[in-house]
């Protein structure tokens, strides 16, 4: 049986200062981390239609919203960017919970 495809969706929009903070504080190192390898990042614009093949529990309302998906289905989310010190443990917890299911 093939492993599930897991990715982290980042919903953003132009002018989002918290998105810019994430870009400065997390984005450069994200693909180099265990979390980045477990859940590669895909950026989406908040106001754009949802790409085909994605099923979310509810549409994101503000940016950034990070949605962890497994085989295109939402398994967890972080609404907002709480800062680098909180982001990493929250993401690690989401990934661990998805791995248990």
HELIX and SHEET records of a PDB file:
HELIX    1   1 UNK A   17  UNK A   22  1                                   6    
HELIX    2   2 UNK A   23  UNK A   27  3                                   5    
HELIX    3   3 UNK A   28  UNK A   30  1                                   3    
HELIX    4   4 UNK A   34  UNK A   38  1                                   5    
HELIX    5   5 UNK A   84  UNK A  100  1                                  17    
SHEET    1   A 4 UNK A  40  UNK A  45  0                                        
SHEET    2   A 4 UNK A   6  UNK A  12  1                                        
SHEET    3   A 4 UNK A  65  UNK A  70 -1                                        
SHEET    4   A 4 UNK A  73  UNK A  79 -1                                        
END                                                                             
